[in-house]
Amino acid sequence: MSELRTIWRHAGTVLVGQLATMAFGVADTVIAGRYAPEALATLSVSWAIFISIFVALQGMVQAQLPIWAELRGAGGGAHVGRSVRQAAYLCAAAMLVGLPVLMFPAPLLRWAEVPASLQGQVETYLRVLGLSLPPALLFRAWSTLNQSLGRPLLVTWLQIASLAVKVPLSIWLTFGGLGIPAMGLEGCAWATVIVYYLLVLVAGWSLKTQPLYAEYRIWQRIEPPHWPTLRAFARLGVPTALALMVEVTSFTLMALFIARLGTVAAASHQVAANVTAVLYMMPLSLGLATSARVSYWLGAGDQRQARVALRTGFKLALVLACGSAVVLSLAHRGIASLYAGGNTEIVRLAGGLLLWVAGYHIADAMQALGVFLLRSYGVATRPLAIYCVLLWGVGLGGGYLLAYRGVGAMAPLQEPAAFWAAGAVALSLTAGAFTWLLWRVVRTHRSPLGA
């Protein structure tokens, strides 16, 4: 089977599952918008915080994909099982880091100057949603294992099934009925918690019973912490988590800063942010699929085939990103209406932001694939430095200056588009830097995960 077909099938399968999971947020956004405009603003701020924590921590777990794919490529067998069991300690450490922030977010809300009228609702929502972090991280470890084995189909089916449970459950708990009182936005959070615990139970059952995992002997008594393995996890996982935190916070802190502009601005930004997150699932899926193939061939010692897989992934990412940008440019107002219903003010502002999202997405796709492939070659620290300078400095910092301080003779814009414009420039520079760095690393690469 050609690399194109292999990557396309793997990425397509992952994409369907990722979109199903991402639809959790889409569904909650639509439900919140129908429940009350204030709920949409609360959701915007809450998800900005939750995603900043969750994506960084799941990135630490997901960063082990190249390690497990290389072990498989080298015929690792039981070594894969031992490595996966050691990842349980990694998940436990991630939970200990993330839960206190989600359960006690008040200092962060005050620092970001979130309006006092939203703070209480945001705290309540996050305390419930935080309960989903432990099962979500364990499920991410299981799905990463499946992706490293080149067998993501079961993960996708579970993600689709979870969406079929999540949507009606969110509607029921939010609006009430059948003896359940209306919980408002908090009902969406409880639905997410319930679904993730169901997912992790099914994942554990599959590890114990499915033939796919038999040769890896994963379901055995966990060994004590093996520090060389955990150090290898940390060497790749910690910079990856920090890089993801920078990447995500450069995006989600926009929501906290934009909240100062009022409910309409926050709600409009939530629409644009949600569409951006959905579009990001395409490069994310390609990144996972391409990284798995590149790492597999590196583990097998075939540098030439690894480069073939790398080039194939980039070509697919560019074509899909450009196509998505064209569709978004043509349908921006209709998409905004889908989210905001009859609120013409939100539709107008969100529609304008979606035009910025079209350009933002192309750059985002290229940098996302680049950073995944750099991790396949063991490079994680240098992308972190690039993210700090460009995404925080040029993107978030530049957006803040444009929106609230002004640049030179330009007066402050006082609108969300300032952040999206600066973010698009920052991501374009980041994509260029990653492409150049990847070119250099591939030319000099000698051993797996040795850079």
Secondary structure, DSSP 4 states (H G I P E B T S, - for coil): --HHHHHHHHHHHHHHHHHHHHHHHHHHHHHHHHH-HHHHHHHHHHHHHHHHHHHHHHHHHHTTHHHHHHHHHTT-THHHHHHHHHHHHHHHHHHHHHHHHHH--HHHHHHTT--HHHHHHHHHHHHHHGGGHHHHHHHHHHHHHHHHTT--HHHHHHHHHHHHHHHHHHHHHHH-BTTBPP-THHHHHHHHHHHHHHHHHHHHHHHHH-GGGGGGT-SSPPPSP-HHHHHHHHHHHHHHHHHHHHHHHHHHHHHHHHGGG-HHHHHHHHHHHHHHHHHHHHHHHHHHHHHHHHHHHHHTT-HHHHHHHHHHHHHHHHHHHHHHHHHHHHSHHHHHHHHHTT-HHHHHHHHHHHHHHHHHHHHHHHHHHHHHHHHHTT--HHHHHHHIIIIIIIIIIHHHIIIII-BTTBPP--STHHHHHHHHHHHHHHHHHHHHHHHHHHHH--STT--
